[in-house]
Structure formats: structure tokens, C-alpha cells
Amino acid sequence: MPNTAEAGGGAEARRGRRGSGGAGARRALRSGGTAVKNRYIERQVPPYELLSEEGLALIERNAETVLEEIGIEFREDPEALELWKQAGAEVEGERVRFPRGLCRKLCETIPAQFTQHARNPERSVVVGGNTTVFAPVYGPPFVRDLEGGRRYATIEDFRNFVKLAYMAPAMHHSGGTVCEPVDIAVNKRHLDMVYAHLRYSDMPFMGSVTAPERAEDSVAMAKLVFGDDFVENNTVMINLINANSPMTFDATMLGALKVYARHNQACIVTPFILAGAMAPVTAVGVMTQTLAEALAGLALTQLVRPGAPAVLGSFASSMSMQSGAPTFGTPEPALVLYGMAALARRLGVPFRSGGSLCGSKLPDAQAAHESSQTLLPTVLGGVNFVLHAAGWLEGGLVSSYEKFVIDADQLGMMQTFCGGYDLSENGQAMDALREVGPGSHFLGCAHTRANFETAFYRSSIADNNSFEQWEAEGGHDAYQRANGLWKKMLASYEAPAIDPGVDEELKAFIQERKESMPDAFS
């Protein structure tokens, strides 16, 4: 495999030969897309705080003790260990122990919020502060739909989910590995996935983290679209860096972290925890370990490039102590989410958590209950970046077409809720109260007529017709209605505009990279 510098050099050479890139081409890319989209959420409701000042300070002290006395392992990455040595940490083999306050001090250069630029500027999002950004499910190797059942995902499924995310009004982000396309070689599929996000959507997206060279490819492709200087000085990708809990970062994640941080691209540093297996069983124990691991990873991004954007992530699930299976929608992870959100705010960094998580095998009542019990804390807790906001099924093993559109409908409701109260003259409705007076009704008054189209959220999934009408129309349940909806959405999909020269650049880059290495399926 050629090194990434050679791969980037090839891209530059192609750009020079064809002369199709540059500012003019990128301006052409930034025309409005065809999908009707909501802007990212700027919350008008305050975050729900559960922990006292004393409780938050206790967890912070305990996390510092973990970092100082126990330490974090950085495996098979001499460069990371050397960076820590130079920063004043104690390095023993692959174990790093940190003077109290070192990681927190380093995190002071992380921006409290940042803009992730989309190729259509109207779709750019702000991550941090009082914002919330919804992104799709990430990572499942399987997909499911009503007719086809459960099966391995393909690149066609991947493209379909990118299109559905593009068309869902309350989905603000295209996501990353919306499903794992197993019909393409492991070492090459990232090229097709990144291309799908760039071609079939004009929203922000996530890069590949499964190997450092794949992260480099993601950066190179982004530069073909946005330009070298823009990428180096702005953020166009956000990327998921998982700690290998407990208290370990592996070489793959460290390599991807360093690539993205060097290029000023955002890293979501997320301890991935099943409480009872990868962390203690108690909420406070989980938060202590999560904060310690996240601090170490976040601080490393700043050793690589001070000021690089980064996000504190928390993925904490309970588990069945009988079977060992992860469980979702239970109270304990919600308590962790609320606490970690508050800890991130105290640290002054953006926060990622939550979603529409469930363990159910179908988009049924169990899926609905568990997902709502995850999504509500997500919204109330003030999460900034919400991965797995739609489509998650079977503990993250499955991307479901039907659940995707059911979840997306719920996201629209959450967006409306986050808008808070309308205290304008129209919101006060005093004219309606004066017009109607005692003993009448508001159905025909001027205020109702002026507001009836936008007064209440209209679900795309729920059926609120009479029993007779519902029965006459086939008596479909939500699963069946969702099946019809996603098919209708894909049938009406229109790809956003992209400059033909830039599209040619991307395709040539992908072909060159694929031809440079044999297929690998592990």
C-alpha cells in the first residue's frame, strides 16, 4: 500500500491536470439542496440538572485519582507515549499516569463550540453550547426491512440510508457508518462510504476511523471537495474515537485520532461502556471512569494540535446480569447521561451521547419504549451531538429502514419541543381570547385560521383517523405505515447538485486508491 502522502500527492497531480477544482468549483457545490431541512437545534429549554455541585466535584476528584494512581494505557503507539512524556506525564511501558489537573489543563484549548461545515453552507451545524445536532445510526453490520427481514448490509443499503437522512427534515447530519457494507472489501469500503456521503447528501458527515490510512483517505477526499486550505483551517468532518474500555486506547483509534486532530477535524472521544462488564455497575462509578478516559483522549488531541475541536462522548449501557446482553432504555444509563452532560459543561467542551437506542429485534412496542427512554434524556440533558438518533435496532446490530423513519418522526417532535415557548404577540393569543369570549369555541376564530397549518406538530407515522377510516385504508400498524413511507421517500429522492469536475476528482481518487491495494476481508 502506498503511503498517504503519495496518495495525497496523486490527488494534487490530478487536480493540476484537469484544472476542474478550485474556488469556482467549490462555489458551484454550495448551491441549495432539494430536501426541506430543519436547521440544527438551538435549544430554548434549559438542560435538566440532577447532580449537585458536591456530587459533580466528587466525580471530578475521583476521575483525577484514576488518572493519577491507576492511569490509562496507550497501546502500540510510541508517538502518543512520547507526547505524554513531553507533557509531564509518567510513562511506564504503555501505562500513562497523569499529574492531577494535567489533562483538564490541556483541555482548556478545546473550543466550547465549533462549526462543522457542510458542502452546502445552509446545512452546516454548530456543535456545542446550547445546540443539538441529530445524526443517524452508526455501525450495524445488518439491515432490516419489513419484506426482506434481517440480512447483511450492502453498499446499496448504505446509500439508501444516506438518502433517507438527507430527506428527513429533523436529521441535521449525514452520519458515518450508517451500516457496514459487507459486499465491499474491508480495506476499501471506506472510500465508497465517504463518497456516498459527499455525493448523495450535502450535509455534514463523519470520516473513517478503522485505520489511520483510511482517516487520511477521508481527509484527502474532503480536500477535493472543500480545498486544502479550507480543511486545514476549518472543520468539515467529525469522527468517532472510542476508548477500548476499561482505561485503554488501542493503536487503531489513536492513529485515527492523530490524523484528524492534525488536520483540525473534530474527534468525539467516547468511552464505550457496558456497565458491569467494562465499568463498575454503579452510575457514579461509570461516570468516574468515563470522565477519566475521555479526559485522557481529549487531552491527547490538544497535544497533537492545540485548539483542534473535540467532543466529550459518553456511551453507557446497562446489561443483563443473567445473560450478559446489553440493555437499553433503563434508568441507570439515563442517570449517567444527565451527569456526564453536566460534567462536560463544567469542562467547557461539547458533549455527545444518547440517541434512539433499543434492544428489540423489531420496531415494535419494546423498541418504541426503550428508544423514547433514551431520546427524552438526550433532549432534556442538553446533548450537543446525538449519534444513533434514528434507525438503531437490536442493540446496534441492525439498521432498520422502518425504525429510521419512525425515529425521524420523533426527532421532529423533539425539535419542536426544544423551541420552547412562543412569547410573541401571536403566541400570547390575546386576540383569540378577546374574539371568542365565554361559552363559544376557537375553531373558527381568526387566530386559529391563521395558525392552523403550523400550530401543532404533524406526525408522518401516527394514524389519528377514525377507526372506520383506518380500517378502510387497510388497517395498517405503524410498522407497515413506516414501510410505505421510506419507500415513498426513496422514490422521490433527488440528489443534491455537485460540481461534475469535483465528482470526477473523487471517483478518480477512489479508483486509484482501490487499484493500489489487494482486497482484504478482515
Sequence and secondary structure as in RCSB ss.txt:
>XXXX:A:sequence
MPNTAEAGGGAEARRGRRGSGGAGARRALRSGGTAVKNRYIERQVPPYELLSEEGLALIERNAETVLEEIGIEFR
EDPEALELWKQAGAEVEGERVRFPRGLCRKLCETIPAQFTQHARNPERSVVVGGNTTVFAPVYGPPFVRDLEGGR
RYATIEDFRNFVKLAYMAPAMHHSGGTVCEPVDIAVNKRHLDMVYAHLRYSDMPFMGSVTAPERAEDSVAMAKLV
FGDDFVENNTVMINLINANSPMTFDATMLGALKVYARHNQACIVTPFILAGAMAPVTAVGVMTQTLAEALAGLAL
TQLVRPGAPAVLGSFASSMSMQSGAPTFGTPEPALVLYGMAALARRLGVPFRSGGSLCGSKLPDAQAAHESSQTL
LPTVLGGVNFVLHAAGWLEGGLVSSYEKFVIDADQLGMMQTFCGGYDLSENGQAMDALREVGPGSHFLGCAHTRA
NFETAFYRSSIADNNSFEQWEAEGGHDAYQRANGLWKKMLASYEAPAIDPGVDEELKAFIQERKESMPDAFS
>XXXX:A:secstr
   HHHHHHHHHHHHHHH   SHHHHHHHTS  SS     EE  S     S HHHHHHHHHHHHHIIIII EEET
T HHHHHHHHHHT EEETTEEE  TTHHHHHGGGS SEEEE  SSGGG EEEETTEEEE      SEEEETTTEE
EE  HHHHHHHHHHHHH TT     S SS  TTS TTTHHHHHHHHHHHH  S EE   SSHHHHHHHHHHHHHH
H HHHHHHSB EEEEEEE SSSEE HHHHHHHHHHHHTT EEEEEEEEEBTTTB SSHHHHHHHHHHHHHHHHHH
HHHHSTT  EEEE EEEEE TTT  EE S HHHHHHHHHHHHHHHHHTS EE   S    SSSSHHHHHHHHHHH
HHHHHHT SEETT S EEGGGTEEEHHHHHHHHHHHHHHHHHHT    SHHHHTHHHHHHH TTS STTSHHHHH
HTTTSS   SS   S HHHHHHTT   HHHHHHHHHHHHHHT       HHHHHHHHHHHHHHHHTS     
